[in-house]
Amino acid sequence: MATIMTPEFWLALSQIILINIVLSGDNAVVIALASRSLPPSQQKKAILFGSVGAIVLRVVLTFFAIYLLSLPYLKLVGAALLLWIGIGLLSGDDEGGDLEGHSNLFAAIKTIIVADLVMSLDNVIGVAAAAKGDIVLLVVGLVISIPLIIYGSTVILKLMNRFPIIITLGAGLLGWVAGEMAFSDPSIAGWAGSHHDLHLVLPVTGAVLVVAVGKWMESRASAQQAALETRGA
């Protein structure tokens, strides 16, 4: 384990923090998307608890990252889950307006943690490599990254309120990440290697699929709600 007073320790720590900053942009988008429909007071709780829970799970995942990433079909399952999350966030299925406030908060936190866990399958490899097996470095680096992710989520959430198009772009980003994840699954490594020119097809398809299906479900839900209000009148 690197001594805290050595230059090597601080160099490795800086690398871990930088990796987390670079790789946590899409995670900040998920957090902002999942908490956007909550009241302001609950938004802060969802961002805080969701971020902390996601970081803790990311630490655990890092210890098993190399083994997990070698398992066939795991990334395909993760990609499918991420597509489902992205569609749900865009279509409004995550809002649950008829639920109690604490249920909405719990649902948002659960979405944040699950999405971050899935999206971190690749990210943790970079962090684990920088830590070089040093648990102290790993934990300290990830703990320091928590306020960075929370701040980024808060900024994106404010931008979403001013520019709703960011919600659509954020959901599309989840679809893009899902496509990249599916393309790198070990079970299709042979096919992917011989079709490297198609490495953008799955990400683009994922992004389009999330936006198209999410928007369609959103419009259908709006039409149903309008019909119910008309009958009630």
KEKE-3310 file (N, C-alpha, C; in steps of 0.2 Angstrom, whole numbers, plus 5000, padded with zeros to 4 digits):
npx = (5004:5003:5012:5005:5012:5020:5025:5020:5008:4999:4999:4993:4981:4976:4975:4964:4954:4952:4949:4936:4929:4929:4922:4910:4901:4889:4883:4879:4870:4860:4856:4851:4840:4832:4828:4821:4807:4803:4799:4808:4814:4815:4822:4835:4838:4837:4847:4858:4857:4856:4868:4878:4875:4876:4890:4896:4892:4899:4912:4912:4909:4921:4931:4927:4928:4936:4933:4919:4917:4922:4913:4902:4887:4884:4885:4876:4864:4865:4865:4852:4844:4848:4843:4829:4828:4831:4821:4810:4813:4812:4799:4791:4787:4794:4789:4777:4765:4754:4758:4764:4774:4786:4788:4790:4802:4810:4809:4816:4829:4832:4832:4843:4853:4853:4855:4867:4875:4875:4880:4893:4900:4911:4918:4924:4935:4945:4947:4951:4963:4971:4972:4979:4978:4977:4968:4965:4968:4958:4946:4947:4948:4936:4927:4930:4926:4912:4906:4908:4901:4888:4887:4888:4876:4867:4869:4865:4852:4846:4848:4840:4827:4827:4830:4821:4824:4836:4832:4828:4840:4848:4841:4843:4857:4859:4854:4864:4875:4871:4871:4885:4889:4883:4889:4902:4902:4908:4903:4900:4911:4920:4912:4910:4923:4926:4917:4921:4918:4905:4904:4898:4885:4876:4877:4870:4858:4853:4852:4842:4832:4828:4824:4814:4804:4802:4797:4785:4778:4776:4768:4757:4753:4750:4739:4730:4728:4722:4710:4704:4702:4693:4682:4679:4675)
npy = (4994:5011:5024:5038:5050:5049:5054:5046:5041:5052:5055:5044:5045:5057:5053:5044:5052:5060:5051:5047:5060:5062:5050:5051:5059:5054:5047:5057:5063:5053:5053:5066:5065:5055:5062:5073:5075:5076:5085:5100:5099:5085:5082:5085:5075:5064:5065:5065:5053:5044:5046:5043:5029:5023:5025:5018:5005:5005:5004:4991:4984:4986:4978:4966:4968:4964:4951:4950:4957:4948:4939:4931:4938:4946:4960:4961:4959:4970:4980:4979:4982:4995:5001:5000:5007:5020:5022:5022:5033:5044:5042:5045:5036:5034:5044:5042:5049:5046:5040:5040:5053:5048:5036:5040:5046:5035:5027:5035:5035:5021:5020:5028:5021:5008:5011:5017:5007:4998:5006:5007:4996:4996:5008:5006:4998:5007:5014:5004:5000:5012:5012:5001:4990:4995:4997:5008:5019:5017:5018:5031:5039:5037:5042:5055:5059:5059:5072:5079:5072:5074:5088:5090:5083:5092:5104:5099:5096:5108:5114:5106:5110:5122:5120:5109:5100:5094:5083:5074:5072:5067:5055:5049:5048:5037:5027:5026:5023:5010:5003:5004:4996:4983:4980:4977:4965:4950:4938:4941:4944:4939:4941:4955:4959:4956:4965:4978:4990:4993:4998:5009:5008:5000:5009:5021:5015:5011:5024:5030:5021:5022:5036:5036:5026:5030:5043:5040:5032:5042:5051:5043:5040:5053:5056:5046:5051:5063:5059:5053:5064:5071:5062:5063:5076)
npz = (5000:4996:5004:5012:5012:5001:4984:4975:4980:4980:4967:4961:4967:4962:4949:4950:4955:4944:4934:4939:4938:4924:4919:4926:4920:4913:4923:4932:4924:4924:4938:4939:4930:4936:4948:4944:4944:4957:4973:4977:4990:4991:4980:4984:4993:4986:4977:4985:4994:4983:4976:4986:4989:4976:4974:4985:4981:4969:4974:4979:4968:4960:4966:4960:4947:4936:4935:4933:4921:4912:4911:4900:4891:4902:4900:4890:4896:4905:4896:4891:4903:4905:4894:4897:4908:4903:4894:4903:4911:4902:4897:4908:4917:4929:4937:4945:4950:4958:4969:4987:4994:5000:4993:4980:4982:4986:4975:4966:4971:4970:4956:4953:4959:4953:4940:4940:4944:4934:4923:4928:4925:4916:4919:4932:4929:4925:4937:4946:4940:4941:4955:4958:4966:4979:4992:5001:4993:4983:4990:4996:4984:4978:4988:4988:4976:4977:4981:4969:4959:4965:4964:4950:4946:4952:4945:4932:4934:4936:4924:4916:4920:4915:4901:4893:4883:4886:4894:4885:4878:4888:4891:4878:4879:4888:4881:4871:4878:4882:4870:4867:4878:4875:4863:4867:4874:4880:4874:4861:4855:4845:4834:4834:4833:4820:4814:4816:4810:4812:4825:4829:4826:4835:4847:4842:4838:4850:4856:4848:4849:4863:4864:4854:4858:4871:4870:4863:4872:4882:4875:4873:4886:4890:4881:4886:4899:4896:4891:4902:4910:4902:4902:4916:4917)
capx = (5000:5007:5012:5001:5016:5024:5022:5016:5001:4995:4999:4988:4975:4974:4972:4958:4949:4952:4945:4929:4926:4928:4918:4904:4896:4883:4880:4876:4863:4855:4854:4846:4834:4828:4825:4818:4800:4802:4799:4814:4817:4816:4827:4842:4839:4838:4854:4863:4857:4857:4875:4882:4873:4880:4897:4897:4891:4904:4918:4911:4910:4928:4934:4926:4927:4939:4930:4913:4918:4924:4907:4898:4880:4882:4884:4870:4859:4865:4862:4844:4842:4849:4838:4823:4828:4831:4814:4806:4814:4809:4792:4788:4785:4797:4786:4773:4762:4749:4761:4766:4781:4792:4788:4793:4809:4813:4810:4821:4835:4833:4834:4849:4858:4853:4858:4874:4879:4875:4884:4899:4904:4917:4921:4928:4941:4950:4949:4955:4970:4975:4973:4985:4976:4978:4961:4965:4968:4952:4941:4948:4947:4929:4924:4931:4922:4905:4903:4909:4895:4882:4887:4887:4869:4863:4869:4862:4845:4844:4848:4834:4822:4827:4830:4818:4827:4841:4830:4828:4847:4850:4839:4847:4864:4858:4853:4870:4879:4868:4873:4892:4890:4881:4894:4908:4901:4913:4899:4900:4918:4922:4908:4912:4930:4926:4913:4923:4916:4899:4904:4893:4878:4873:4875:4866:4852:4851:4849:4836:4826:4826:4820:4807:4799:4800:4792:4779:4775:4774:4762:4751:4751:4746:4732:4725:4726:4717:4704:4701:4700:4687:4676:4678:4672)
capy = (5000:5017:5028:5044:5055:5049:5057:5040:5040:5058:5054:5039:5048:5062:5049:5041:5057:5063:5046:5048:5066:5060:5045:5051:5063:5050:5045:5063:5064:5048:5056:5072:5063:5051:5066:5079:5075:5076:5091:5102:5096:5078:5081:5085:5069:5058:5066:5064:5046:5040:5046:5039:5022:5021:5025:5012:4999:5005:5001:4984:4981:4987:4972:4960:4971:4961:4944:4952:4960:4943:4934:4932:4940:4951:4967:4962:4960:4976:4985:4979:4985:5002:5004:5000:5013:5026:5023:5024:5040:5048:5042:5048:5030:5035:5049:5039:5054:5044:5037:5044:5057:5044:5031:5043:5047:5028:5025:5039:5033:5015:5020:5030:5016:5003:5013:5019:5001:4995:5010:5007:4990:4998:5013:5004:4995:5012:5016:4999:5000:5017:5011:4996:4986:4999:4998:5015:5024:5016:5021:5038:5042:5037:5046:5062:5060:5060:5079:5081:5069:5078:5095:5089:5082:5098:5108:5097:5096:5115:5115:5102:5114:5128:5118:5102:5096:5091:5077:5069:5071:5063:5048:5046:5046:5031:5022:5026:5019:5003:5001:5003:4990:4977:4979:4975:4959:4944:4933:4943:4947:4937:4945:4962:4960:4956:4970:4984:4996:4994:4999:5015:5006:4999:5015:5025:5012:5012:5031:5031:5017:5025:5042:5035:5022:5034:5048:5037:5030:5048:5054:5038:5042:5060:5055:5043:5056:5068:5055:5052:5070:5072:5058:5065:5082)
capz = (5000:4995:5010:5011:5011:4995:4978:4971:4983:4978:4959:4960:4970:4957:4943:4952:4955:4937:4930:4941:4935:4917:4918:4929:4917:4911:4930:4934:4920:4927:4944:4937:4926:4941:4953:4941:4946:4965:4975:4978:4996:4990:4975:4987:4997:4981:4974:4991:4995:4977:4974:4991:4988:4970:4975:4989:4977:4964:4977:4980:4961:4958:4968:4956:4940:4930:4934:4931:4914:4908:4910:4894:4892:4908:4897:4886:4901:4908:4891:4891:4909:4904:4889:4900:4913:4899:4892:4909:4913:4897:4896:4914:4921:4935:4941:4950:4953:4963:4975:4992:4993:5002:4988:4975:4984:4986:4968:4962:4974:4968:4949:4953:4961:4948:4933:4941:4945:4927:4919:4930:4924:4912:4922:4937:4927:4925:4944:4949:4937:4944:4962:4958:4972:4985:4995:5004:4987:4980:4994:4997:4978:4976:4992:4986:4970:4979:4980:4962:4956:4967:4961:4943:4946:4954:4939:4926:4936:4935:4917:4914:4922:4910:4894:4894:4878:4889:4896:4879:4876:4893:4889:4872:4881:4891:4875:4868:4883:4882:4864:4868:4882:4872:4858:4870:4878:4878:4870:4854:4854:4838:4829:4835:4830:4812:4811:4819:4807:4815:4832:4831:4825:4841:4851:4838:4838:4857:4858:4844:4852:4869:4863:4850:4862:4877:4868:4861:4878:4885:4871:4874:4893:4890:4878:4891:4905:4894:4890:4909:4912:4898:4905:4923:4917)
cpx = (5004:5006:5009:5005:5020:5021:5018:5009:4997:4995:4993:4981:4972:4971:4965:4952:4947:4947:4938:4926:4925:4923:4911:4899:4889:4879:4876:4870:4858:4852:4849:4840:4829:4825:4822:4811:4798:4802:4806:4818:4819:4822:4834:4843:4840:4845:4859:4863:4859:4865:4879:4881:4877:4887:4899:4897:4897:4911:4918:4912:4917:4932:4933:4925:4929:4935:4923:4913:4920:4918:4903:4890:4879:4881:4878:4864:4859:4863:4855:4841:4842:4844:4831:4823:4828:4824:4809:4807:4811:4802:4788:4786:4788:4794:4782:4769:4757:4752:4763:4773:4787:4793:4792:4801:4813:4814:4815:4828:4837:4835:4841:4855:4859:4857:4865:4878:4880:4880:4892:4903:4911:4921:4926:4934:4947:4952:4953:4962:4974:4976:4978:4984:4976:4971:4960:4964:4961:4946:4941:4946:4940:4925:4924:4927:4914:4902:4904:4903:4889:4882:4885:4879:4865:4863:4865:4854:4842:4844:4842:4828:4821:4826:4828:4821:4833:4839:4830:4835:4850:4848:4842:4854:4864:4858:4860:4875:4877:4871:4881:4893:4889:4887:4901:4908:4905:4909:4899:4906:4921:4918:4909:4919:4930:4921:4914:4920:4909:4898:4900:4886:4874:4871:4870:4859:4849:4848:4843:4830:4824:4822:4813:4802:4797:4795:4785:4775:4772:4768:4756:4748:4747:4739:4727:4723:4721:4710:4700:4698:4693:4681:4674:4674:4665)
cpy = (5006:5021:5035:5050:5055:5052:5052:5040:5046:5058:5049:5041:5053:5058:5046:5046:5060:5058:5046:5054:5065:5055:5045:5056:5060:5048:5051:5065:5059:5051:5062:5070:5059:5056:5072:5080:5076:5083:5093:5099:5089:5077:5081:5078:5064:5059:5063:5056:5042:5040:5042:5031:5019:5021:5019:5005:4999:5002:4994:4981:4981:4981:4966:4962:4966:4954:4945:4953:4954:4938:4936:4934:4945:4958:4967:4963:4967:4982:4985:4983:4993:5005:5004:5006:5019:5027:5025:5031:5045:5048:5044:5042:5031:5040:5047:5044:5052:5040:5042:5047:5052:5039:5034:5044:5040:5026:5028:5036:5026:5015:5023:5025:5010:5005:5015:5012:4998:4999:5010:5001:4991:5003:5011:5001:5001:5014:5010:4999:5006:5016:5005:4992:4989:5001:5006:5020:5023:5020:5029:5042:5042:5041:5053:5064:5061:5067:5081:5078:5073:5085:5095:5088:5088:5103:5106:5097:5103:5117:5112:5106:5120:5126:5110:5098:5092:5084:5072:5067:5066:5056:5045:5044:5039:5025:5021:5022:5011:5000:4999:4996:4984:4975:4976:4969:4954:4939:4935:4946:4945:4941:4952:4964:4960:4961:4977:4991:4998:4996:5005:5013:5005:5005:5020:5022:5012:5019:5032:5027:5020:5031:5040:5031:5026:5040:5046:5035:5036:5051:5049:5040:5048:5060:5051:5047:5061:5065:5054:5059:5073:5069:5061:5072:5081)
cpz = (5000:5001:5008:5010:5005:4989:4974:4973:4980:4970:4958:4962:4965:4951:4944:4952:4948:4933:4932:4938:4927:4915:4922:4926:4916:4918:4932:4930:4922:4933:4943:4934:4932:4946:4951:4943:4953:4967:4977:4984:4995:4985:4978:4990:4992:4978:4979:4992:4989:4975:4979:4990:4982:4971:4980:4985:4971:4967:4977:4973:4958:4960:4964:4949:4935:4929:4931:4923:4910:4907:4904:4896:4898:4905:4893:4891:4904:4903:4891:4897:4908:4899:4892:4905:4909:4897:4897:4911:4908:4896:4902:4919:4928:4940:4947:4954:4958:4969:4981:4991:4994:4997:4982:4976:4984:4979:4964:4965:4971:4960:4949:4954:4956:4942:4934:4941:4938:4923:4922:4929:4920:4916:4928:4935:4927:4932:4947:4946:4940:4951:4963:4964:4978:4987:4997:4998:4984:4983:4994:4990:4976:4981:4990:4980:4971:4978:4973:4958:4958:4964:4954:4942:4947:4948:4933:4927:4934:4928:4913:4915:4917:4903:4894:4888:4881:4892:4891:4877:4881:4892:4884:4874:4884:4886:4872:4872:4883:4876:4864:4872:4879:4867:4861:4874:4875:4873:4863:4852:4847:4833:4829:4832:4823:4809:4815:4816:4809:4822:4834:4830:4831:4846:4848:4839:4845:4858:4854:4847:4859:4868:4859:4855:4868:4875:4866:4867:4882:4882:4873:4881:4894:4887:4883:4897:4902:4893:4897:4911:4909:4901:4912:4923:4915)
residu = (MET:ALA:THR:ILE:MET:THR:PRO:GLU:PHE:TRP:LEU:ALA:LEU:SER:GLN:ILE:ILE:LEU:ILE:ASN:ILE:VAL:LEU:SER:GLY:ASP:ASN:ALA:VAL:VAL:ILE:ALA:LEU:ALA:SER:ARG:SER:LEU:PRO:PRO:SER:GLN:GLN:LYS:LYS:ALA:ILE:LEU:PHE:GLY:SER:VAL:GLY:ALA:ILE:VAL:LEU:ARG:VAL:VAL:LEU:THR:PHE:PHE:ALA:ILE:TYR:LEU:LEU:SER:LEU:PRO:TYR:LEU:LYS:LEU:VAL:GLY:ALA:ALA:LEU:LEU:LEU:TRP:ILE:GLY:ILE:GLY:LEU:LEU:SER:GLY:ASP:ASP:GLU:GLY:GLY:ASP:LEU:GLU:GLY:HIS:SER:ASN:LEU:PHE:ALA:ALA:ILE:LYS:THR:ILE:ILE:VAL:ALA:ASP:LEU:VAL:MET:SER:LEU:ASP:ASN:VAL:ILE:GLY:VAL:ALA:ALA:ALA:ALA:LYS:GLY:ASP:ILE:VAL:LEU:LEU:VAL:VAL:GLY:LEU:VAL:ILE:SER:ILE:PRO:LEU:ILE:ILE:TYR:GLY:SER:THR:VAL:ILE:LEU:LYS:LEU:MET:ASN:ARG:PHE:PRO:ILE:ILE:ILE:THR:LEU:GLY:ALA:GLY:LEU:LEU:GLY:TRP:VAL:ALA:GLY:GLU:MET:ALA:PHE:SER:ASP:PRO:SER:ILE:ALA:GLY:TRP:ALA:GLY:SER:HIS:HIS:ASP:LEU:HIS:LEU:VAL:LEU:PRO:VAL:THR:GLY:ALA:VAL:LEU:VAL:VAL:ALA:VAL:GLY:LYS:TRP:MET:GLU:SER:ARG:ALA:SER:ALA:GLN:GLN:ALA:ALA:LEU:GLU:THR:ARG:GLY:ALA)
# end
